[in-house]
Amino acid sequence: MESTFDKFINSNLKRKAKFEKEYNEFLLSEFVLEKMESENLSVRKLAKKAGVSPTIIQKIRTKNAERINFRTFSNVLHTLGYKINIEKI
């Protein structure tokens, strides 16, 4: 049975694409926030370790990371002890 939310999202392809993009950005942001908290890393500490500006980390934290390139985001994740794997779906 399809929920009201599913009907709403699936009824418009542009709306669905926008939702999925924003949801993925939210998940990435929440992941970084959780790791920073668990490792007691401030924005400045993580930025210094990753070799990026604190502004980059702040953009990730505030879900405003759409203009951060893959290499930069990958470096931040690597600093937190993670890597990105790409799989064919």
PDB file of N, CA, C and O in Angstrom:
ATOM      1  N   MET A   1       0.839  -1.183   0.000  1.00  0.00           N
ATOM      2  CA  MET A   1       0.000   0.000   0.000  1.00  0.00           C
ATOM      3  C   MET A   1       0.882   1.243   0.000  1.00  0.00           C
ATOM      4  O   MET A   1       1.799   1.358   0.814  1.00  0.00           O
ATOM      5  N   GLU A   2       0.610   2.160  -0.899  1.00  0.00           N
ATOM      6  CA  GLU A   2       1.400   3.376  -1.030  1.00  0.00           C
ATOM      7  C   GLU A   2       0.898   4.429  -0.040  1.00  0.00           C
ATOM      8  O   GLU A   2      -0.300   4.693   0.055  1.00  0.00           O
ATOM      9  N   SER A   3       1.845   5.026   0.699  1.00  0.00           N
ATOM     10  CA  SER A   3       1.473   6.051   1.674  1.00  0.00           C
ATOM     11  C   SER A   3       1.119   7.362   0.964  1.00  0.00           C
ATOM     12  O   SER A   3       1.381   7.526  -0.228  1.00  0.00           O
ATOM     13  N   THR A   4       0.532   8.272   1.702  1.00  0.00           N
ATOM     14  CA  THR A   4       0.212   9.595   1.169  1.00  0.00           C
ATOM     15  C   THR A   4       1.491  10.299   0.734  1.00  0.00           C
ATOM     16  O   THR A   4       1.516  10.963  -0.303  1.00  0.00           O
ATOM     17  N   PHE A   5       2.554  10.156   1.526  1.00  0.00           N
ATOM     18  CA  PHE A   5       3.841  10.761   1.176  1.00  0.00           C
ATOM     19  C   PHE A   5       4.360  10.189  -0.132  1.00  0.00           C
ATOM     20  O   PHE A   5       4.787  10.946  -1.003  1.00  0.00           O
ATOM     21  N   ASP A   6       4.332   8.871  -0.290  1.00  0.00           N
ATOM     22  CA  ASP A   6       4.787   8.233  -1.527  1.00  0.00           C
ATOM     23  C   ASP A   6       3.987   8.730  -2.726  1.00  0.00           C
ATOM     24  O   ASP A   6       4.556   9.013  -3.781  1.00  0.00           O
ATOM     25  N   LYS A   7       2.689   8.836  -2.570  1.00  0.00           N
ATOM     26  CA  LYS A   7       1.843   9.342  -3.656  1.00  0.00           C
ATOM     27  C   LYS A   7       2.238  10.766  -4.015  1.00  0.00           C
ATOM     28  O   LYS A   7       2.321  11.115  -5.193  1.00  0.00           O
ATOM     29  N   PHE A   8       2.482  11.586  -3.002  1.00  0.00           N
ATOM     30  CA  PHE A   8       2.860  12.981  -3.213  1.00  0.00           C
ATOM     31  C   PHE A   8       4.193  13.069  -3.958  1.00  0.00           C
ATOM     32  O   PHE A   8       4.308  13.806  -4.936  1.00  0.00           O
ATOM     33  N   ILE A   9       5.185  12.330  -3.505  1.00  0.00           N
ATOM     34  CA  ILE A   9       6.518  12.368  -4.113  1.00  0.00           C
ATOM     35  C   ILE A   9       6.492  11.764  -5.513  1.00  0.00           C
ATOM     36  O   ILE A   9       7.056  12.337  -6.446  1.00  0.00           O
ATOM     37  N   ASN A  10       5.855  10.634  -5.663  1.00  0.00           N
ATOM     38  CA  ASN A  10       5.870   9.925  -6.947  1.00  0.00           C
ATOM     39  C   ASN A  10       4.985  10.567  -8.016  1.00  0.00           C
ATOM     40  O   ASN A  10       5.087  10.209  -9.189  1.00  0.00           O
ATOM     41  N   SER A  11       4.129  11.497  -7.636  1.00  0.00           N
ATOM     42  CA  SER A  11       3.231  12.116  -8.605  1.00  0.00           C
ATOM     43  C   SER A  11       3.915  13.173  -9.474  1.00  0.00           C
ATOM     44  O   SER A  11       3.346  13.627 -10.466  1.00  0.00           O
ATOM     45  N   ASN A  12       5.133  13.562  -9.100  1.00  0.00           N
ATOM     46  CA  ASN A  12       5.829  14.609  -9.834  1.00  0.00           C
ATOM     47  C   ASN A  12       7.314  14.262  -9.868  1.00  0.00           C
ATOM     48  O   ASN A  12       7.966  14.236  -8.824  1.00  0.00           O
ATOM     49  N   LEU A  13       7.858  13.993 -11.062  1.00  0.00           N
ATOM     50  CA  LEU A  13       9.258  13.563 -11.182  1.00  0.00           C
ATOM     51  C   LEU A  13      10.244  14.628 -10.721  1.00  0.00           C
ATOM     52  O   LEU A  13      11.271  14.295 -10.130  1.00  0.00           O
ATOM     53  N   LYS A  14       9.955  15.899 -10.978  1.00  0.00           N
ATOM     54  CA  LYS A  14      10.853  16.968 -10.519  1.00  0.00           C
ATOM     55  C   LYS A  14      10.867  17.038  -9.000  1.00  0.00           C
ATOM     56  O   LYS A  14      11.924  17.187  -8.388  1.00  0.00           O
ATOM     57  N   ARG A  15       9.700  16.930  -8.400  1.00  0.00           N
ATOM     58  CA  ARG A  15       9.588  16.952  -6.939  1.00  0.00           C
ATOM     59  C   ARG A  15      10.348  15.771  -6.337  1.00  0.00           C
ATOM     60  O   ARG A  15      11.053  15.917  -5.339  1.00  0.00           O
ATOM     61  N   LYS A  16      10.195  14.598  -6.958  1.00  0.00           N
ATOM     62  CA  LYS A  16      10.873  13.406  -6.463  1.00  0.00           C
ATOM     63  C   LYS A  16      12.389  13.553  -6.552  1.00  0.00           C
ATOM     64  O   LYS A  16      13.098  13.214  -5.605  1.00  0.00           O
ATOM     65  N   ALA A  17      12.893  14.055  -7.679  1.00  0.00           N
ATOM     66  CA  ALA A  17      14.337  14.248  -7.855  1.00  0.00           C
ATOM     67  C   ALA A  17      14.882  15.253  -6.843  1.00  0.00           C
ATOM     68  O   ALA A  17      15.951  15.050  -6.268  1.00  0.00           O
ATOM     69  N   LYS A  18      14.136  16.337  -6.631  1.00  0.00           N
ATOM     70  CA  LYS A  18      14.564  17.352  -5.655  1.00  0.00           C
ATOM     71  C   LYS A  18      14.594  16.767  -4.246  1.00  0.00           C
ATOM     72  O   LYS A  18      15.540  16.997  -3.492  1.00  0.00           O
ATOM     73  N   PHE A  19      13.563  16.015  -3.896  1.00  0.00           N
ATOM     74  CA  PHE A  19      13.519  15.391  -2.576  1.00  0.00           C
ATOM     75  C   PHE A  19      14.699  14.446  -2.380  1.00  0.00           C
ATOM     76  O   PHE A  19      15.364  14.488  -1.344  1.00  0.00           O
ATOM     77  N   GLU A  20      14.959  13.600  -3.362  1.00  0.00           N
ATOM     78  CA  GLU A  20      16.053  12.625  -3.236  1.00  0.00           C
ATOM     79  C   GLU A  20      17.402  13.318  -3.107  1.00  0.00           C
ATOM     80  O   GLU A  20      18.235  12.889  -2.309  1.00  0.00           O
ATOM     81  N   LYS A  21      17.636  14.375  -3.871  1.00  0.00           N
ATOM     82  CA  LYS A  21      18.889  15.123  -3.784  1.00  0.00           C
ATOM     83  C   LYS A  21      19.047  15.737  -2.390  1.00  0.00           C
ATOM     84  O   LYS A  21      20.095  15.603  -1.758  1.00  0.00           O
ATOM     85  N   GLU A  22      18.005  16.405  -1.925  1.00  0.00           N
ATOM     86  CA  GLU A  22      18.082  17.057  -0.617  1.00  0.00           C
ATOM     87  C   GLU A  22      18.187  16.040   0.515  1.00  0.00           C
ATOM     88  O   GLU A  22      18.875  16.286   1.506  1.00  0.00           O
ATOM     89  N   TYR A  23      17.520  14.915   0.378  1.00  0.00           N
ATOM     90  CA  TYR A  23      17.595  13.877   1.407  1.00  0.00           C
ATOM     91  C   TYR A  23      18.999  13.296   1.474  1.00  0.00           C
ATOM     92  O   TYR A  23      19.512  13.054   2.566  1.00  0.00           O
ATOM     93  N   ASN A  24      19.629  13.068   0.325  1.00  0.00           N
ATOM     94  CA  ASN A  24      20.995  12.545   0.318  1.00  0.00           C
ATOM     95  C   ASN A  24      21.972  13.541   0.933  1.00  0.00           C
ATOM     96  O   ASN A  24      22.881  13.146   1.663  1.00  0.00           O
ATOM     97  N   GLU A  25      21.791  14.829   0.643  1.00  0.00           N
ATOM     98  CA  GLU A  25      22.632  15.855   1.268  1.00  0.00           C
ATOM     99  C   GLU A  25      22.434  15.852   2.775  1.00  0.00           C
ATOM    100  O   GLU A  25      23.398  15.989   3.528  1.00  0.00           O
ATOM    101  N   PHE A  26      21.201  15.699   3.216  1.00  0.00           N
ATOM    102  CA  PHE A  26      20.897  15.634   4.641  1.00  0.00           C
ATOM    103  C   PHE A  26      21.609  14.447   5.292  1.00  0.00           C
ATOM    104  O   PHE A  26      22.207  14.588   6.359  1.00  0.00           O
ATOM    105  N   LEU A  27      21.545  13.280   4.650  1.00  0.00           N
ATOM    106  CA  LEU A  27      22.193  12.086   5.208  1.00  0.00           C
ATOM    107  C   LEU A  27      23.697  12.268   5.319  1.00  0.00           C
ATOM    108  O   LEU A  27      24.290  11.896   6.331  1.00  0.00           O
ATOM    109  N   LEU A  28      24.323  12.834   4.295  1.00  0.00           N
ATOM    110  CA  LEU A  28      25.773  13.060   4.342  1.00  0.00           C
ATOM    111  C   LEU A  28      26.132  14.044   5.441  1.00  0.00           C
ATOM    112  O   LEU A  28      27.106  13.846   6.167  1.00  0.00           O
ATOM    113  N   SER A  29      25.348  15.098   5.560  1.00  0.00           N
ATOM    114  CA  SER A  29      25.590  16.086   6.597  1.00  0.00           C
ATOM    115  C   SER A  29      25.457  15.469   7.985  1.00  0.00           C
ATOM    116  O   SER A  29      26.305  15.687   8.851  1.00  0.00           O
ATOM    117  N   GLU A  30      24.400  14.706   8.191  1.00  0.00           N
ATOM    118  CA  GLU A  30      24.182  14.068   9.488  1.00  0.00           C
ATOM    119  C   GLU A  30      25.293  13.068   9.807  1.00  0.00           C
ATOM    120  O   GLU A  30      25.706  12.949  10.960  1.00  0.00           O
ATOM    121  N   PHE A  31      25.771  12.358   8.803  1.00  0.00           N
ATOM    122  CA  PHE A  31      26.870  11.407   9.007  1.00  0.00           C
ATOM    123  C   PHE A  31      28.115  12.138   9.500  1.00  0.00           C
ATOM    124  O   PHE A  31      28.739  11.720  10.475  1.00  0.00           O
ATOM    125  N   VAL A  32      28.474  13.225   8.828  1.00  0.00           N
ATOM    126  CA  VAL A  32      29.658  13.995   9.229  1.00  0.00           C
ATOM    127  C   VAL A  32      29.462  14.579  10.620  1.00  0.00           C
ATOM    128  O   VAL A  32      30.380  14.531  11.438  1.00  0.00           O
ATOM    129  N   LEU A  33      28.297  15.123  10.902  1.00  0.00           N
ATOM    130  CA  LEU A  33      28.031  15.673  12.239  1.00  0.00           C
ATOM    131  C   LEU A  33      28.179  14.619  13.329  1.00  0.00           C
ATOM    132  O   LEU A  33      28.773  14.873  14.376  1.00  0.00           O
ATOM    133  N   GLU A  34      27.636  13.441  13.073  1.00  0.00           N
ATOM    134  CA  GLU A  34      27.714  12.359  14.052  1.00  0.00           C
ATOM    135  C   GLU A  34      29.167  11.941  14.304  1.00  0.00           C
ATOM    136  O   GLU A  34      29.562  11.723  15.449  1.00  0.00           O
ATOM    137  N   LYS A  35      29.951  11.831  13.243  1.00  0.00           N
ATOM    138  CA  LYS A  35      31.356  11.430  13.397  1.00  0.00           C
ATOM    139  C   LYS A  35      32.158  12.516  14.109  1.00  0.00           C
ATOM    140  O   LYS A  35      33.016  12.212  14.939  1.00  0.00           O
ATOM    141  N   MET A  36      31.886  13.767  13.793  1.00  0.00           N
ATOM    142  CA  MET A  36      32.584  14.858  14.473  1.00  0.00           C
ATOM    143  C   MET A  36      32.284  14.822  15.970  1.00  0.00           C
ATOM    144  O   MET A  36      33.179  14.990  16.800  1.00  0.00           O
ATOM    145  N   GLU A  37      31.025  14.601  16.298  1.00  0.00           N
ATOM    146  CA  GLU A  37      30.631  14.556  17.703  1.00  0.00           C
ATOM    147  C   GLU A  37      31.269  13.366  18.416  1.00  0.00           C
ATOM    148  O   GLU A  37      31.795  13.511  19.519  1.00  0.00           O
ATOM    149  N   SER A  38      31.224  12.195  17.789  1.00  0.00           N
ATOM    150  CA  SER A  38      31.760  10.992  18.439  1.00  0.00           C
ATOM    151  C   SER A  38      33.272  11.056  18.617  1.00  0.00           C
ATOM    152  O   SER A  38      33.819  10.436  19.530  1.00  0.00           O
ATOM    153  N   GLU A  39      33.948  11.804  17.748  1.00  0.00           N
ATOM    154  CA  GLU A  39      35.404  11.934  17.848  1.00  0.00           C
ATOM    155  C   GLU A  39      35.824  13.256  18.479  1.00  0.00           C
ATOM    156  O   GLU A  39      37.009  13.587  18.527  1.00  0.00           O
ATOM    157  N   ASN A  40      34.831  14.012  18.965  1.00  0.00           N
ATOM    158  CA  ASN A  40      35.083  15.284  19.635  1.00  0.00           C
ATOM    159  C   ASN A  40      35.930  16.225  18.772  1.00  0.00           C
ATOM    160  O   ASN A  40      36.914  16.800  19.239  1.00  0.00           O
ATOM    161  N   LEU A  41      35.527  16.370  17.501  1.00  0.00           N
ATOM    162  CA  LEU A  41      36.245  17.237  16.569  1.00  0.00           C
ATOM    163  C   LEU A  41      35.444  18.505  16.324  1.00  0.00           C
ATOM    164  O   LEU A  41      34.261  18.450  15.987  1.00  0.00           O
ATOM    165  N   SER A  42      36.087  19.628  16.492  1.00  0.00           N
ATOM    166  CA  SER A  42      35.449  20.903  16.163  1.00  0.00           C
ATOM    167  C   SER A  42      35.573  21.136  14.657  1.00  0.00           C
ATOM    168  O   SER A  42      36.287  20.414  13.960  1.00  0.00           O
ATOM    169  N   VAL A  43      34.876  22.141  14.175  1.00  0.00           N
ATOM    170  CA  VAL A  43      34.968  22.503  12.763  1.00  0.00           C
ATOM    171  C   VAL A  43      36.413  22.825  12.405  1.00  0.00           C
ATOM    172  O   VAL A  43      36.927  22.360  11.388  1.00  0.00           O
ATOM    173  N   ARG A  44      37.054  23.611  13.232  1.00  0.00           N
ATOM    174  CA  ARG A  44      38.449  24.010  12.948  1.00  0.00           C
ATOM    175  C   ARG A  44      39.417  22.828  12.992  1.00  0.00           C
ATOM    176  O   ARG A  44      40.313  22.729  12.153  1.00  0.00           O
ATOM    177  N   LYS A  45      39.241  21.931  13.965  1.00  0.00           N
ATOM    178  CA  LYS A  45      40.122  20.768  14.053  1.00  0.00           C
ATOM    179  C   LYS A  45      39.980  19.871  12.833  1.00  0.00           C
ATOM    180  O   LYS A  45      40.975  19.431  12.257  1.00  0.00           O
ATOM    181  N   LEU A  46      38.737  19.601  12.441  1.00  0.00           N
ATOM    182  CA  LEU A  46      38.514  18.746  11.280  1.00  0.00           C
ATOM    183  C   LEU A  46      39.037  19.413  10.013  1.00  0.00           C
ATOM    184  O   LEU A  46      39.653  18.756   9.174  1.00  0.00           O
ATOM    185  N   ALA A  47      38.797  20.700   9.871  1.00  0.00           N
ATOM    186  CA  ALA A  47      39.282  21.428   8.695  1.00  0.00           C
ATOM    187  C   ALA A  47      40.801  21.353   8.596  1.00  0.00           C
ATOM    188  O   ALA A  47      41.349  21.114   7.520  1.00  0.00           O
ATOM    189  N   LYS A  48      41.471  21.556   9.715  1.00  0.00           N
ATOM    190  CA  LYS A  48      42.939  21.511   9.717  1.00  0.00           C
ATOM    191  C   LYS A  48      43.430  20.118   9.352  1.00  0.00           C
ATOM    192  O   LYS A  48      44.337  19.983   8.531  1.00  0.00           O
ATOM    193  N   LYS A  49      42.851  19.083   9.944  1.00  0.00           N
ATOM    194  CA  LYS A  49      43.257  17.709   9.646  1.00  0.00           C
ATOM    195  C   LYS A  49      42.999  17.338   8.186  1.00  0.00           C
ATOM    196  O   LYS A  49      43.790  16.621   7.573  1.00  0.00           O
ATOM    197  N   ALA A  50      41.885  17.830   7.632  1.00  0.00           N
ATOM    198  CA  ALA A  50      41.514  17.487   6.254  1.00  0.00           C
ATOM    199  C   ALA A  50      42.187  18.391   5.225  1.00  0.00           C
ATOM    200  O   ALA A  50      42.125  18.125   4.024  1.00  0.00           O
ATOM    201  N   GLY A  51      42.828  19.455   5.694  1.00  0.00           N
ATOM    202  CA  GLY A  51      43.494  20.370   4.779  1.00  0.00           C
ATOM    203  C   GLY A  51      42.523  21.228   3.975  1.00  0.00           C
ATOM    204  O   GLY A  51      42.783  21.565   2.821  1.00  0.00           O
ATOM    205  N   VAL A  52      41.400  21.575   4.602  1.00  0.00           N
ATOM    206  CA  VAL A  52      40.402  22.426   3.951  1.00  0.00           C
ATOM    207  C   VAL A  52      40.078  23.596   4.870  1.00  0.00           C
ATOM    208  O   VAL A  52      40.479  23.618   6.034  1.00  0.00           O
ATOM    209  N   SER A  53      39.359  24.550   4.340  1.00  0.00           N
ATOM    210  CA  SER A  53      38.993  25.695   5.180  1.00  0.00           C
ATOM    211  C   SER A  53      37.826  25.325   6.093  1.00  0.00           C
ATOM    212  O   SER A  53      37.025  24.451   5.761  1.00  0.00           O
ATOM    213  N   PRO A  54      37.734  25.990   7.238  1.00  0.00           N
ATOM    214  CA  PRO A  54      36.593  25.752   8.122  1.00  0.00           C
ATOM    215  C   PRO A  54      35.248  26.023   7.431  1.00  0.00           C
ATOM    216  O   PRO A  54      34.231  25.431   7.792  1.00  0.00           O
ATOM    217  N   THR A  55      35.252  26.913   6.446  1.00  0.00           N
ATOM    218  CA  THR A  55      34.022  27.212   5.707  1.00  0.00           C
ATOM    219  C   THR A  55      33.487  25.970   5.010  1.00  0.00           C
ATOM    220  O   THR A  55      32.273  25.769   4.953  1.00  0.00           O
ATOM    221  N   ILE A  56      34.369  25.141   4.482  1.00  0.00           N
ATOM    222  CA  ILE A  56      33.960  23.901   3.809  1.00  0.00           C
ATOM    223  C   ILE A  56      33.256  22.979   4.802  1.00  0.00           C
ATOM    224  O   ILE A  56      32.193  22.432   4.509  1.00  0.00           O
ATOM    225  N   ILE A  57      33.857  22.813   5.974  1.00  0.00           N
ATOM    226  CA  ILE A  57      33.251  21.941   6.992  1.00  0.00           C
ATOM    227  C   ILE A  57      31.902  22.502   7.415  1.00  0.00           C
ATOM    228  O   ILE A  57      30.939  21.754   7.587  1.00  0.00           O
ATOM    229  N   GLN A  58      31.833  23.815   7.583  1.00  0.00           N
ATOM    230  CA  GLN A  58      30.578  24.439   7.977  1.00  0.00           C
ATOM    231  C   GLN A  58      29.504  24.227   6.915  1.00  0.00           C
ATOM    232  O   GLN A  58      28.341  24.006   7.254  1.00  0.00           O
ATOM    233  N   LYS A  59      29.870  24.289   5.641  1.00  0.00           N
ATOM    234  CA  LYS A  59      28.904  24.049   4.569  1.00  0.00           C
ATOM    235  C   LYS A  59      28.370  22.623   4.641  1.00  0.00           C
ATOM    236  O   LYS A  59      27.176  22.395   4.448  1.00  0.00           O
ATOM    237  N   ILE A  60      29.243  21.672   4.915  1.00  0.00           N
ATOM    238  CA  ILE A  60      28.808  20.278   5.045  1.00  0.00           C
ATOM    239  C   ILE A  60      27.864  20.149   6.229  1.00  0.00           C
ATOM    240  O   ILE A  60      26.827  19.492   6.130  1.00  0.00           O
ATOM    241  N   ARG A  61      28.211  20.763   7.335  1.00  0.00           N
ATOM    242  CA  ARG A  61      27.396  20.674   8.556  1.00  0.00           C
ATOM    243  C   ARG A  61      26.023  21.298   8.389  1.00  0.00           C
ATOM    244  O   ARG A  61      25.055  20.845   9.000  1.00  0.00           O
ATOM    245  N   THR A  62      25.931  22.332   7.569  1.00  0.00           N
ATOM    246  CA  THR A  62      24.661  23.033   7.410  1.00  0.00           C
ATOM    247  C   THR A  62      23.898  22.569   6.171  1.00  0.00           C
ATOM    248  O   THR A  62      22.974  23.244   5.717  1.00  0.00           O
ATOM    249  N   LYS A  63      24.281  21.436   5.638  1.00  0.00           N
ATOM    250  CA  LYS A  63      23.587  20.841   4.485  1.00  0.00           C
ATOM    251  C   LYS A  63      23.618  21.756   3.276  1.00  0.00           C
ATOM    252  O   LYS A  63      22.674  21.785   2.486  1.00  0.00           O
ATOM    253  N   ASN A  64      24.695  22.497   3.133  1.00  0.00           N
ATOM    254  CA  ASN A  64      24.854  23.429   2.017  1.00  0.00           C
ATOM    255  C   ASN A  64      26.089  23.031   1.213  1.00  0.00           C
ATOM    256  O   ASN A  64      26.903  23.877   0.844  1.00  0.00           O
ATOM    257  N   ALA A  65      26.214  21.751   0.953  1.00  0.00           N
ATOM    258  CA  ALA A  65      27.448  21.230   0.379  1.00  0.00           C
ATOM    259  C   ALA A  65      27.382  20.996  -1.124  1.00  0.00           C
ATOM    260  O   ALA A  65      28.254  20.327  -1.677  1.00  0.00           O
ATOM    261  N   GLU A  66      26.380  21.525  -1.788  1.00  0.00           N
ATOM    262  CA  GLU A  66      26.212  21.195  -3.195  1.00  0.00           C
ATOM    263  C   GLU A  66      27.359  21.675  -4.072  1.00  0.00           C
ATOM    264  O   GLU A  66      27.560  21.137  -5.161  1.00  0.00           O
ATOM    265  N   ARG A  67      28.099  22.649  -3.640  1.00  0.00           N
ATOM    266  CA  ARG A  67      29.213  23.156  -4.456  1.00  0.00           C
ATOM    267  C   ARG A  67      30.578  22.644  -4.001  1.00  0.00           C
ATOM    268  O   ARG A  67      31.606  23.107  -4.493  1.00  0.00           O
ATOM    269  N   ILE A  68      30.596  21.723  -3.095  1.00  0.00           N
ATOM    270  CA  ILE A  68      31.853  21.137  -2.641  1.00  0.00           C
ATOM    271  C   ILE A  68      32.176  19.981  -3.574  1.00  0.00           C
ATOM    272  O   ILE A  68      31.339  19.112  -3.814  1.00  0.00           O
ATOM    273  N   ASN A  69      33.395  19.977  -4.098  1.00  0.00           N
ATOM    274  CA  ASN A  69      33.717  18.939  -5.069  1.00  0.00           C
ATOM    275  C   ASN A  69      33.977  17.589  -4.401  1.00  0.00           C
ATOM    276  O   ASN A  69      34.180  17.496  -3.190  1.00  0.00           O
ATOM    277  N   PHE A  70      33.963  16.579  -5.209  1.00  0.00           N
ATOM    278  CA  PHE A  70      34.102  15.206  -4.732  1.00  0.00           C
ATOM    279  C   PHE A  70      35.414  15.007  -3.971  1.00  0.00           C
ATOM    280  O   PHE A  70      35.423  14.394  -2.904  1.00  0.00           O
ATOM    281  N   ARG A  71      36.504  15.514  -4.506  1.00  0.00           N
ATOM    282  CA  ARG A  71      37.816  15.329  -3.872  1.00  0.00           C
ATOM    283  C   ARG A  71      37.836  15.938  -2.472  1.00  0.00           C
ATOM    284  O   ARG A  71      38.346  15.323  -1.536  1.00  0.00           O
ATOM    285  N   THR A  72      37.293  17.125  -2.328  1.00  0.00           N
ATOM    286  CA  THR A  72      37.259  17.782  -1.020  1.00  0.00           C
ATOM    287  C   THR A  72      36.425  16.982  -0.036  1.00  0.00           C
ATOM    288  O   THR A  72      36.852  16.744   1.094  1.00  0.00           O
ATOM    289  N   PHE A  73      35.237  16.567  -0.461  1.00  0.00           N
ATOM    290  CA  PHE A  73      34.383  15.787   0.430  1.00  0.00           C
ATOM    291  C   PHE A  73      35.042  14.457   0.770  1.00  0.00           C
ATOM    292  O   PHE A  73      34.971  14.000   1.911  1.00  0.00           O
ATOM    293  N   SER A  74      35.674  13.842  -0.204  1.00  0.00           N
ATOM    294  CA  SER A  74      36.382  12.586   0.028  1.00  0.00           C
ATOM    295  C   SER A  74      37.505  12.763   1.053  1.00  0.00           C
ATOM    296  O   SER A  74      37.711  11.895   1.901  1.00  0.00           O
ATOM    297  N   ASN A  75      38.229  13.879   0.979  1.00  0.00           N
ATOM    298  CA  ASN A  75      39.293  14.155   1.952  1.00  0.00           C
ATOM    299  C   ASN A  75      38.741  14.303   3.358  1.00  0.00           C
ATOM    300  O   ASN A  75      39.342  13.823   4.319  1.00  0.00           O
ATOM    301  N   VAL A  76      37.605  14.962   3.482  1.00  0.00           N
ATOM    302  CA  VAL A  76      36.978  15.128   4.799  1.00  0.00           C
ATOM    303  C   VAL A  76      36.587  13.760   5.349  1.00  0.00           C
ATOM    304  O   VAL A  76      36.862  13.457   6.509  1.00  0.00           O
ATOM    305  N   LEU A  77      35.948  12.935   4.526  1.00  0.00           N
ATOM    306  CA  LEU A  77      35.569  11.594   4.979  1.00  0.00           C
ATOM    307  C   LEU A  77      36.787  10.757   5.333  1.00  0.00           C
ATOM    308  O   LEU A  77      36.775  10.028   6.325  1.00  0.00           O
ATOM    309  N   HIS A  78      37.843  10.857   4.526  1.00  0.00           N
ATOM    310  CA  HIS A  78      39.070  10.109   4.806  1.00  0.00           C
ATOM    311  C   HIS A  78      39.650  10.509   6.156  1.00  0.00           C
ATOM    312  O   HIS A  78      40.133   9.663   6.909  1.00  0.00           O
ATOM    313  N   THR A  79      39.600  11.792   6.455  1.00  0.00           N
ATOM    314  CA  THR A  79      40.088  12.290   7.743  1.00  0.00           C
ATOM    315  C   THR A  79      39.292  11.689   8.893  1.00  0.00           C
ATOM    316  O   THR A  79      39.832  11.455   9.975  1.00  0.00           O
ATOM    317  N   LEU A  80      38.012  11.441   8.658  1.00  0.00           N
ATOM    318  CA  LEU A  80      37.164  10.827   9.678  1.00  0.00           C
ATOM    319  C   LEU A  80      37.303   9.305   9.707  1.00  0.00           C
ATOM    320  O   LEU A  80      36.678   8.636  10.530  1.00  0.00           O
ATOM    321  N   GLY A  81      38.127   8.760   8.804  1.00  0.00           N
ATOM    322  CA  GLY A  81      38.361   7.316   8.786  1.00  0.00           C
ATOM    323  C   GLY A  81      37.444   6.540   7.859  1.00  0.00           C
ATOM    324  O   GLY A  81      37.236   5.342   8.048  1.00  0.00           O
ATOM    325  N   TYR A  82      36.891   7.219   6.852  1.00  0.00           N
ATOM    326  CA  TYR A  82      35.963   6.573   5.918  1.00  0.00           C
ATOM    327  C   TYR A  82      36.395   6.830   4.489  1.00  0.00           C
ATOM    328  O   TYR A  82      37.170   7.748   4.221  1.00  0.00           O
ATOM    329  N   LYS A  83      35.889   6.013   3.566  1.00  0.00           N
ATOM    330  CA  LYS A  83      36.131   6.245   2.149  1.00  0.00           C
ATOM    331  C   LYS A  83      34.819   6.040   1.399  1.00  0.00           C
ATOM    332  O   LYS A  83      33.892   5.403   1.898  1.00  0.00           O
ATOM    333  N   ILE A  84      34.765   6.580   0.215  1.00  0.00           N
ATOM    334  CA  ILE A  84      33.579   6.478  -0.614  1.00  0.00           C
ATOM    335  C   ILE A  84      33.775   5.320  -1.579  1.00  0.00           C
ATOM    336  O   ILE A  84      34.800   5.236  -2.255  1.00  0.00           O
ATOM    337  N   ASN A  85      32.806   4.438  -1.642  1.00  0.00           N
ATOM    338  CA  ASN A  85      32.809   3.349  -2.613  1.00  0.00           C
ATOM    339  C   ASN A  85      31.710   3.607  -3.626  1.00  0.00           C
ATOM    340  O   ASN A  85      30.593   3.979  -3.266  1.00  0.00           O
ATOM    341  N   ILE A  86      32.032   3.410  -4.884  1.00  0.00           N
ATOM    342  CA  ILE A  86      31.035   3.586  -5.933  1.00  0.00           C
ATOM    343  C   ILE A  86      30.679   2.220  -6.481  1.00  0.00           C
ATOM    344  O   ILE A  86      31.549   1.449  -6.887  1.00  0.00           O
ATOM    345  N   GLU A  87      29.379   1.930  -6.485  1.00  0.00           N
ATOM    346  CA  GLU A  87      28.881   0.643  -6.968  1.00  0.00           C
ATOM    347  C   GLU A  87      27.863   0.878  -8.064  1.00  0.00           C
ATOM    348  O   GLU A  87      27.110   1.852  -8.030  1.00  0.00           O
ATOM    349  N   LYS A  88      27.845  -0.014  -9.029  1.00  0.00           N
ATOM    350  CA  LYS A  88      26.811   0.040 -10.049  1.00  0.00           C
ATOM    351  C   LYS A  88      25.515  -0.487  -9.439  1.00  0.00           C
ATOM    352  O   LYS A  88      25.501  -1.522  -8.773  1.00  0.00           O
ATOM    353  N   ILE A  89      24.441   0.237  -9.677  1.00  0.00           N
ATOM    354  CA  ILE A  89      23.156  -0.191  -9.122  1.00  0.00           C
ATOM    355  C   ILE A  89      22.260  -0.744 -10.199  1.00  0.00           C
ATOM    356  O   ILE A  89      21.135  -1.155  -9.915  1.00  0.00           O
TER     357      ILE A  89
END
